[in-house]
Amino acid sequence: MFLDKDKDKDKDQDKVLARAFDTVREELLKAAGDPGHPFRLMTVATPDIAGPGLRQVVLRHATEAMHLYFYTDVRTAKVKQIKQQPVATVLFFDPENKAQLVIKAEARLHYRDKLARDHWSRVDYPSKKVYGTLQQPGTIIENPGNGYDYPDVIDDSNFCVVELITQSLDLYEIHDPEGLRARFERADDGWESYWIVP
């Protein structure tokens, strides 16, 4: 449970919201290292002229400062979209707690820089092959096997790390009959928090 269901108006609401924010941050930090965590997979939306591009990606790393990281092939549509508009919206869902988390973020691409090289060194060989296909993701092929043609040597030439710098966070817990919803926004000196109508 992220949000306190006790709606006592005399309770210190700033503390309730601060505790909720800390819990969300702890869960994201855990999710980056736990394949079974409900926040391990996230749906990332990037803007595109034909409508938002949506895909599920794996949360690979998270920081106390609420920076989130995932890996992709530099040839994908999402990279082109981020180059044009460096923003993204991320959706997480925890079915056990019926909690929806929406993050709006600034997006930065790391390609063949120190950060990308550090992350590449942590990827095991079978996973490295994902970023080494001869044909770029989204290419039309005659049969599924054609999507798995690889060069003789797999290197980091297509590997890209996407860094998402959280700007706002919307947390909604779906309770019957009444849900709870809060918003957190990055400020110069930390985070501002509000209760909002579900």
The 8 nearest C-alpha neighbors of each residue, nearest first, counted from 0:
[[1, 96, 2, 3, 98, 172, 19, 97],
 [2, 0, 19, 22, 3, 23, 172, 98],
 [1, 3, 19, 0, 4, 179, 172, 15],
 [4, 2, 5, 15, 1, 0, 6, 19],
 [3, 5, 6, 2, 179, 178, 0, 7],
 [6, 4, 3, 7, 10, 8, 2, 15],
 [5, 7, 4, 8, 3, 10, 9, 12],
 [8, 6, 9, 10, 5, 4, 11, 12],
 [7, 9, 10, 6, 12, 11, 5, 15],
 [10, 8, 7, 11, 12, 6, 5, 13],
 [9, 11, 8, 7, 12, 6, 15, 5],
 [12, 10, 13, 14, 9, 15, 8, 16],
 [11, 13, 15, 14, 10, 16, 8, 9],
 [14, 12, 16, 15, 11, 17, 192, 193],
 [13, 15, 17, 12, 16, 11, 18, 19],
 [16, 14, 12, 18, 13, 17, 19, 11],
 [15, 17, 19, 13, 18, 14, 12, 20],
 [18, 16, 14, 20, 19, 15, 13, 21],
 [19, 17, 21, 15, 16, 20, 14, 22],
 [20, 18, 16, 22, 1, 17, 21, 2],
 [19, 21, 17, 23, 22, 18, 16, 24],
 [20, 22, 18, 24, 19, 23, 25, 17],
 [23, 21, 19, 25, 20, 24, 18, 26],
 [24, 22, 26, 20, 25, 21, 19, 27],
 [23, 25, 21, 27, 22, 26, 28, 20],
 [26, 24, 22, 28, 23, 27, 21, 29],
 [25, 27, 29, 23, 28, 24, 30, 22],
 [28, 26, 30, 24, 29, 25, 23, 31],
 [27, 29, 25, 61, 26, 30, 31, 24],
 [30, 28, 26, 27, 31, 32, 25, 33],
 [31, 29, 39, 27, 33, 36, 32, 38],
 [30, 32, 60, 59, 58, 29, 28, 33],
 [31, 33, 30, 29, 34, 59, 28, 60],
 [32, 34, 30, 35, 36, 31, 29, 39],
 [35, 33, 36, 39, 32, 30, 31, 37],
 [36, 34, 33, 37, 39, 30, 38, 32],
 [35, 37, 30, 39, 38, 33, 34, 29],
 [38, 36, 93, 39, 35, 92, 40, 30],
 [39, 37, 40, 36, 30, 91, 41, 27],
 [38, 40, 30, 58, 36, 37, 57, 34],
 [41, 39, 57, 38, 56, 58, 55, 37],
 [40, 42, 91, 55, 56, 90, 43, 57],
 [41, 43, 55, 90, 54, 89, 56, 53],
 [42, 44, 89, 54, 53, 88, 55, 41],
 [45, 43, 53, 88, 52, 87, 51, 89],
 [44, 46, 87, 52, 51, 80, 77, 47],
 [47, 45, 51, 52, 80, 50, 44, 84],
 [46, 48, 50, 51, 49, 80, 52, 45],
 [47, 49, 50, 46, 51, 80, 52, 45],
 [48, 50, 47, 51, 52, 46, 80, 45],
 [51, 49, 47, 48, 52, 46, 45, 53],
 [52, 50, 46, 47, 45, 44, 53, 49],
 [51, 53, 45, 44, 46, 47, 50, 54],
 [54, 52, 44, 43, 51, 42, 45, 55],
 [53, 55, 42, 43, 56, 44, 52, 41],
 [56, 54, 42, 41, 43, 40, 57, 53],
 [55, 57, 41, 40, 42, 54, 58, 69],
 [56, 58, 40, 39, 59, 69, 41, 55],
 [57, 59, 39, 69, 31, 60, 40, 68],
 [60, 58, 31, 69, 68, 57, 61, 70],
 [61, 59, 31, 68, 67, 58, 62, 69],
 [62, 60, 67, 28, 66, 31, 68, 27],
 [61, 63, 64, 65, 66, 28, 67, 60],
 [62, 64, 65, 24, 61, 66, 28, 25],
 [63, 65, 62, 66, 61, 164, 165, 24],
 [66, 64, 62, 63, 165, 67, 61, 164],
 [65, 67, 164, 62, 163, 61, 64, 165],
 [68, 66, 61, 163, 162, 60, 65, 164],
 [69, 67, 162, 60, 161, 59, 58, 163],
 [68, 70, 59, 58, 161, 160, 57, 56],
 [71, 69, 160, 159, 161, 68, 72, 158],
 [70, 72, 159, 73, 158, 160, 69, 161],
 [71, 73, 158, 157, 74, 130, 75, 159],
 [72, 74, 157, 159, 75, 158, 78, 71],
 [75, 73, 72, 135, 157, 76, 136, 78],
 [76, 74, 77, 78, 73, 72, 136, 79],
 [75, 77, 79, 78, 80, 74, 52, 137],
 [78, 76, 80, 75, 79, 81, 45, 52],
 [77, 79, 81, 80, 76, 75, 73, 82],
 [80, 78, 82, 76, 77, 81, 83, 75],
 [79, 81, 77, 83, 78, 82, 84, 76],
 [82, 80, 85, 84, 78, 83, 79, 77],
 [83, 81, 79, 80, 84, 85, 78, 108],
 [82, 84, 80, 81, 85, 79, 46, 78],
 [83, 85, 81, 82, 86, 80, 46, 45],
 [86, 84, 81, 106, 82, 105, 83, 107],
 [87, 85, 105, 106, 84, 104, 81, 45],
 [88, 86, 45, 104, 44, 103, 106, 105],
 [87, 89, 103, 44, 102, 43, 104, 45],
 [88, 90, 43, 102, 42, 101, 44, 103],
 [89, 91, 101, 42, 41, 100, 43, 102],
 [92, 90, 100, 41, 38, 99, 101, 42],
 [91, 93, 99, 98, 94, 100, 38, 37],
 [92, 94, 98, 37, 97, 95, 96, 99],
 [95, 93, 97, 96, 92, 98, 37, 99],
 [94, 96, 97, 93, 98, 37, 0, 92],
 [95, 97, 98, 94, 93, 0, 172, 1],
 [98, 96, 94, 173, 95, 93, 172, 99],
 [97, 99, 172, 93, 96, 171, 92, 173],
 [100, 98, 92, 171, 170, 91, 172, 93],
 [99, 101, 170, 91, 169, 90, 92, 171],
 [102, 100, 90, 169, 89, 168, 91, 170],
 [103, 101, 168, 89, 88, 167, 104, 169],
 [104, 102, 88, 167, 166, 165, 87, 89],
 [105, 103, 165, 164, 166, 87, 163, 86],
 [104, 106, 86, 164, 163, 85, 87, 165],
 [107, 105, 163, 85, 86, 162, 104, 87],
 [108, 106, 162, 161, 163, 85, 109, 105],
 [107, 109, 161, 160, 110, 162, 106, 159],
 [110, 108, 160, 115, 159, 112, 161, 107],
 [111, 109, 159, 112, 115, 108, 160, 158],
 [110, 112, 115, 116, 109, 113, 155, 159],
 [111, 113, 115, 110, 114, 109, 116, 117],
 [114, 112, 116, 115, 117, 111, 109, 110],
 [113, 115, 117, 116, 112, 118, 109, 160],
 [116, 114, 118, 112, 117, 113, 109, 111],
 [115, 117, 119, 113, 118, 114, 112, 111],
 [118, 116, 114, 120, 115, 119, 113, 121],
 [117, 119, 115, 121, 120, 116, 114, 122],
 [120, 118, 116, 122, 121, 117, 115, 155],
 [119, 121, 118, 117, 122, 116, 123, 115],
 [122, 120, 118, 119, 123, 117, 116, 124],
 [123, 121, 119, 120, 127, 126, 124, 118],
 [124, 122, 126, 125, 127, 121, 120, 119],
 [123, 125, 127, 126, 122, 128, 153, 129],
 [126, 124, 127, 128, 123, 129, 122, 130],
 [127, 125, 128, 124, 123, 129, 122, 130],
 [128, 126, 124, 129, 125, 130, 122, 123],
 [127, 129, 131, 126, 130, 125, 153, 124],
 [130, 128, 127, 126, 131, 132, 125, 72],
 [129, 131, 128, 72, 127, 157, 158, 132],
 [132, 130, 128, 129, 153, 149, 133, 157],
 [133, 131, 149, 134, 148, 147, 130, 129],
 [134, 132, 149, 148, 131, 150, 135, 147],
 [135, 133, 132, 136, 138, 146, 148, 147],
 [134, 136, 138, 74, 137, 133, 132, 75],
 [137, 135, 138, 75, 134, 74, 72, 132],
 [136, 138, 135, 139, 75, 76, 134, 140],
 [137, 139, 136, 135, 140, 134, 146, 75],
 [138, 140, 137, 141, 136, 146, 142, 134],
 [141, 139, 142, 138, 145, 146, 143, 144],
 [142, 140, 145, 139, 143, 144, 146, 138],
 [141, 143, 144, 140, 145, 146, 139, 147],
 [144, 142, 145, 146, 140, 141, 147, 139],
 [145, 143, 146, 142, 147, 148, 141, 140],
 [146, 144, 147, 143, 142, 148, 140, 141],
 [145, 147, 144, 143, 148, 140, 134, 132],
 [148, 146, 145, 144, 132, 149, 143, 133],
 [147, 149, 132, 133, 146, 145, 150, 134],
 [150, 148, 132, 133, 131, 147, 151, 128],
 [151, 149, 152, 133, 153, 148, 131, 132],
 [150, 152, 149, 153, 148, 131, 154, 133],
 [151, 153, 150, 154, 149, 131, 128, 155],
 [154, 152, 131, 150, 128, 151, 155, 127],
 [153, 155, 156, 152, 131, 157, 127, 158],
 [154, 156, 158, 157, 119, 153, 111, 130],
 [155, 157, 154, 158, 111, 131, 130, 73],
 [158, 156, 73, 72, 155, 130, 159, 131],
 [159, 157, 155, 72, 156, 130, 73, 71],
 [158, 160, 110, 73, 71, 109, 72, 70],
 [161, 159, 70, 109, 115, 69, 108, 71],
 [160, 162, 108, 69, 68, 107, 70, 109],
 [163, 161, 68, 107, 106, 67, 108, 164],
 [164, 162, 106, 67, 66, 104, 105, 165],
 [165, 163, 66, 105, 104, 166, 106, 162],
 [164, 166, 104, 65, 167, 103, 66, 163],
 [167, 165, 104, 185, 103, 184, 164, 105],
 [168, 166, 184, 103, 183, 102, 165, 185],
 [167, 169, 102, 183, 182, 101, 184, 170],
 [168, 170, 182, 101, 100, 181, 102, 183],
 [171, 169, 100, 181, 180, 99, 182, 168],
 [170, 172, 180, 99, 98, 179, 173, 100],
 [173, 171, 98, 179, 178, 97, 174, 99],
 [172, 174, 178, 97, 98, 171, 175, 179],
 [175, 173, 178, 177, 176, 172, 179, 97],
 [176, 174, 177, 178, 173, 172, 179, 97],
 [175, 177, 174, 178, 173, 179, 172, 197],
 [178, 176, 175, 174, 179, 173, 197, 172],
 [177, 179, 174, 173, 172, 197, 175, 180],
 [180, 178, 172, 171, 197, 173, 177, 2],
 [179, 181, 171, 197, 170, 195, 194, 172],
 [182, 180, 194, 170, 195, 193, 169, 171],
 [181, 183, 169, 193, 192, 168, 170, 194],
 [182, 184, 192, 168, 191, 167, 190, 169],
 [185, 183, 167, 191, 190, 166, 186, 168],
 [184, 186, 190, 166, 167, 189, 191, 183],
 [187, 185, 189, 190, 188, 184, 191, 166],
 [188, 186, 189, 185, 190, 191, 184, 166],
 [187, 189, 186, 190, 185, 191, 184, 64],
 [190, 188, 186, 187, 185, 191, 184, 64],
 [189, 191, 185, 186, 184, 183, 192, 188],
 [192, 190, 184, 183, 186, 185, 189, 193],
 [193, 191, 183, 182, 184, 190, 16, 194],
 [194, 192, 182, 181, 195, 183, 191, 16],
 [193, 195, 181, 180, 182, 196, 192, 16],
 [194, 196, 181, 180, 193, 197, 182, 179],
 [195, 197, 180, 194, 179, 181, 178, 171],
 [196, 180, 179, 195, 178, 171, 181, 177]]
